[in-house]
Amino acid sequence: MTANNPCCAPQNPDKDEKKNSQTPEIETGNAHLETTTLEGGSFMMGTNYPLGYPQDGEGPARKRTVNPFNIDKYAVTNRQFSTFVQETGYITEAEDIGWSFVFAGLLPDDYEETRGVQAAPWWRQVFQASWQTPEGPHSTVNERLEHPVVHISWNDATAYAKWVGGRLPTEAEWEFAARGGLDGSIFPWGDELEPNNQHRMNVWQGSFPDNNLVADGWYGTAPVGTYPLNAYGIGEMTGNVWEWCQDWFAADHGENENNPSGPESGELKVIKGGSYLCHESYCNRYRVAARSSTTPNSAMGHLGFRTVRDLVQETSHV
């Protein structure tokens, strides 16, 4: 059984290899000024949380170890991705295919009828929806430059990561960073969804999908840096947008404890963190251990990414 759930991550249909298949080799030194260096180490990955999703392969909780690495403090923003596109001429897969998935609640009331996802009718096929026009040609990111870039496929995210001299995080690295040193916690800050009645992330309040109370201040994406950082100094690892990981998805995690990176091949890539559309009534996946998956060419209006860089470990001499 795959973990893909159309309420979280509908899949784009298979299509021919994208026209813009080249990977930019240019590197820039100014696209990622805000990063955090983590020393790595051992931690408890996954969960035995009774309200989780066993079919997603969330459990069991298991000891894993990661090497030191550097990670973006926030998800990649529209401003950062715009620089990448301007310098390389890169065309995303959503632009290439000509459409992407948009949450119906973000479309104007008089928007033309569009095809929906059968199991999740709030997802609509919107032509010309892309990172630059998140809700279609009537929209723009000009006023959302500090929001996470969305409508980005795994292939797009990988191309960007290579451009900045990095890569996508493994699921283990992502979860190590998100936990902020809190083994076994549900969220990056602890076990309470709203400690002291304060919103710590951008998720859905009210009844999904028809009534968002917007108690956290945002109906769609929020700008990066809106919510408090975790103990490792990293922001918005849960809520706001799902984030791509390097790994192919599998529910069986194998026995490799050191720097696990998933199976060697597969059909679906891991995504982590949940999004502004997550709600406890149907998609309680805005937790550190929660996971879902979708195909590498899929893009949608609540899926972004952040990047990591390997650090050279010093070796001691006796």
C-alpha positions in Angstrom: 0.0 0.0 0.0 1.4 3.4 -0.8 1.1 6.4 1.5 -0.2 8.7 -1.2 -3.4 10.4 -0.1 -5.1 12.6 -2.6 -6.3 14.9 0.1 -2.7 15.7 0.8 -0.9 15.2 -2.5 -2.8 14.5 -5.7 -0.7 13.1 -8.5 -0.1 14.6 -11.9 -0.6 12.0 -14.7 2.4 10.5 -16.4 3.7 12.6 -19.2 6.6 12.7 -21.6 10.0 13.8 -20.3 9.9 17.5 -19.8 11.2 19.7 -22.6 13.5 21.6 -20.2 15.5 18.5 -19.1 18.8 20.2 -18.6 20.0 20.7 -15.0 21.5 24.2 -14.4 25.2 24.0 -13.4 25.5 27.6 -12.3 26.0 28.1 -8.6 25.2 31.3 -6.7 26.4 32.6 -3.3 23.5 34.8 -2.5 20.3 32.7 -2.7 20.7 31.2 0.8 21.9 33.6 3.4 19.8 32.1 6.2 20.9 28.6 7.0 21.6 26.6 10.1 24.4 24.2 10.7 23.5 21.0 12.6 26.0 18.7 14.2 24.0 15.6 13.5 23.9 12.7 15.8 21.4 10.0 16.9 17.7 10.5 17.5 14.4 8.6 17.6 12.8 8.8 14.2 9.2 8.0 13.5 6.5 7.5 16.1 4.2 5.1 17.9 1.6 7.8 18.2 -1.8 6.1 18.3 -3.5 8.8 16.2 -1.0 8.5 13.4 -1.4 6.7 10.1 0.2 3.2 10.2 -0.4 2.8 6.5 1.9 5.7 5.9 4.8 3.9 7.6 5.1 6.5 10.4 6.2 3.8 12.9 7.8 2.2 14.6 9.9 4.8 16.5 13.5 3.8 15.7 17.0 5.0 16.4 18.7 6.7 13.4 21.9 8.7 13.1 22.7 11.5 10.6 26.0 13.2 9.8 26.5 17.0 10.3 24.7 19.1 7.6 23.6 22.6 6.8 19.9 23.3 6.2 17.9 26.2 5.0 16.4 28.1 7.9 13.1 28.4 5.9 11.5 26.9 2.9 12.7 28.3 -0.4 10.8 31.5 -1.2 9.3 32.9 -4.4 12.0 35.6 -4.3 14.8 33.0 -4.2 13.2 30.8 -6.9 12.7 33.9 -9.0 16.5 34.5 -8.9 17.1 30.9 -10.0 14.7 31.3 -13.0 16.1 34.6 -14.0 19.7 33.4 -14.0 19.1 30.0 -15.6 15.9 30.3 -17.7 14.6 27.2 -16.0 11.0 26.1 -16.8 9.1 24.2 -14.1 7.2 21.0 -14.9 3.9 22.8 -14.1 4.7 25.4 -16.7 5.8 22.7 -19.1 2.6 20.6 -18.7 0.4 23.8 -18.7 -1.5 23.3 -15.4 -1.3 22.4 -11.8 -3.5 21.6 -8.8 -5.0 24.5 -6.9 -7.1 24.5 -3.7 -10.7 25.5 -4.8 -11.1 27.9 -1.8 -8.4 30.1 -3.3 -10.2 30.5 -6.6 -12.6 33.4 -7.2 -16.3 32.6 -6.7 -17.0 33.2 -10.4 -14.0 31.1 -11.6 -14.9 28.8 -14.5 -15.7 25.1 -13.8 -12.5 23.0 -13.7 -11.8 19.3 -13.3 -11.4 18.1 -9.7 -9.8 15.1 -8.0 -12.4 12.4 -7.4 -11.4 11.6 -3.9 -10.6 15.2 -3.0 -12.9 17.5 -5.0 -11.4 20.6 -3.3 -8.3 20.1 -5.6 -9.0 21.7 -9.0 -7.0 21.4 -12.2 -6.2 25.0 -13.1 -4.6 25.8 -16.4 -1.6 28.2 -16.3 -1.2 27.7 -12.6 2.5 27.6 -11.7 4.9 29.1 -9.2 4.6 32.5 -10.8 0.8 32.4 -11.0 -0.2 30.2 -8.0 -4.0 30.3 -8.6 -3.9 30.7 -12.4 -3.3 33.6 -14.8 -5.4 36.0 -12.6 -2.9 35.7 -9.8 0.8 36.7 -9.2 3.5 36.2 -6.6 4.5 39.9 -6.7 3.0 40.5 -3.3 4.1 37.1 -2.0 7.9 37.1 -2.6 8.6 36.0 0.9 6.1 33.2 0.8 7.3 29.6 0.1 7.4 28.8 -3.6 4.8 26.3 -4.5 3.8 24.3 -7.6 7.3 22.8 -7.6 7.9 19.2 -8.5 10.6 17.0 -7.0 12.5 17.4 -10.3 12.3 21.2 -10.1 13.4 21.2 -6.5 16.3 19.0 -7.2 17.4 21.3 -10.1 17.3 24.3 -7.8 19.1 22.5 -5.0 22.0 21.6 -7.4 22.1 25.2 -8.6 22.8 26.4 -5.1 25.4 23.7 -4.5 23.2 21.5 -2.3 20.5 18.8 -2.5 17.2 17.9 -1.0 17.3 16.6 2.6 16.9 12.9 3.3 13.8 12.1 5.3 16.0 11.4 8.3 17.8 14.7 8.0 14.5 16.5 7.6 13.0 14.9 10.7 16.2 15.4 12.7 16.1 19.1 11.9 12.3 19.4 12.5 12.5 17.8 16.0 14.9 20.4 17.3 16.3 17.8 19.8 12.9 16.8 21.2 12.8 13.1 20.7 9.3 11.7 20.7 7.5 15.1 20.5 4.5 15.5 18.2 5.4 19.0 17.0 8.8 20.8 16.6 8.1 22.6 19.9 6.5 19.8 22.0 3.2 18.0 22.2 0.7 20.9 22.5 -0.8 22.1 19.2 -1.3 25.6 20.5 0.8 26.1 23.7 -0.4 29.0 25.8 -3.1 29.5 23.1 -0.5 30.6 20.6 -0.5 29.4 17.0 2.9 27.9 16.1 2.1 27.0 12.5 -0.2 27.6 9.6 -2.9 25.0 9.4 -6.7 24.9 8.9 -9.0 25.9 11.7 -12.8 25.4 11.5 -14.4 22.8 9.3 -12.6 21.6 6.2 -13.0 22.4 3.4 -15.8 24.9 3.6 -15.0 27.1 6.6 -11.5 28.3 7.6 -11.7 30.5 10.6 -8.2 31.8 9.8 -7.4 32.0 13.5 -3.7 31.7 12.7 -3.9 34.7 10.4 -3.5 32.9 7.0 -5.9 31.3 4.6 -3.3 30.2 2.1 0.5 30.2 2.6 2.2 32.5 5.2 5.5 34.3 4.7 8.5 32.4 5.9 9.5 33.5 9.4 5.9 34.1 10.5 6.0 31.6 13.4 8.6 30.9 16.1 11.7 28.9 15.3 12.3 25.5 16.9 15.2 24.9 19.3 17.6 24.4 16.3 16.7 27.8 14.9 14.6 26.4 12.0 11.3 27.8 10.9 8.0 26.3 9.7 8.9 22.7 9.5 5.2 21.8 10.0 2.2 23.5 8.4 2.4 26.1 5.7 3.7 23.8 2.8 4.6 20.2 2.4 8.3 19.8 1.7 10.0 17.4 -0.7 12.6 14.9 0.6 15.3 13.2 -1.4 14.1 9.6 -0.6 11.9 7.3 -2.5 9.0 6.3 -0.4 8.6 2.9 1.4 6.6 1.9 4.4 9.3 -0.6 5.4 12.2 1.4 6.7 14.9 -1.2 6.6 17.7 -1.8 9.1 20.2 0.9 8.1 20.6 3.1 11.2 23.3 5.4 9.8 22.3 8.1 7.3 19.4 6.2 5.9 18.2 7.5 2.5 15.3 5.3 1.6 15.1 2.6 -1.1 17.2 2.7 -4.2 14.2 3.1 -6.5 10.5 3.6 -6.4 7.5 5.4 -7.9 6.8 8.0 -5.2 8.9 10.5 -3.3 8.6 11.3 0.4 7.0 14.6 1.4 7.0 15.9 5.0 5.5 18.5 7.3 1.9 19.0 6.2 0.5 22.3 5.0 -2.0 25.1 5.4 -4.7 22.7 4.3 -4.1 20.1 7.1 -6.9 19.7 9.6 -7.3 17.1 12.4 -10.7 16.0 10.9 -9.2 14.5 7.8 -5.4 14.9 7.5 -3.6 15.0 10.8 -0.3 15.0 9.1 1.1 18.4 10.4 3.3 16.4 12.8 7.1 15.8 12.7 6.8 12.1 12.2 3.9 12.2 9.7 4.7 11.5 6.0 3.1 11.2 2.7 4.2 10.8 -0.9 3.6 11.7 -4.5 5.2 11.2 -7.9 8.4 13.2 -8.7 6.6 15.2 -11.5 3.6 16.2 -9.4 3.1 19.9 -8.4 0.4 21.6 -6.4 -0.4 24.7 -4.5 0.8 23.5 -1.1 4.0 21.8 -1.9 7.5 23.4 -1.6 10.9 22.5 -0.3 14.1 23.5 1.4 17.7 22.5 0.7 20.7 21.0 2.6 24.4 20.9 2.1 26.8 18.2 3.3 29.5 19.2 5.8 33.0 17.7 5.7 33.6 15.9 8.9 37.0 16.4 10.6 38.9 13.2 11.3 41.0 12.9 14.4 44.6 11.7 14.2 46.0 9.6 17.0 
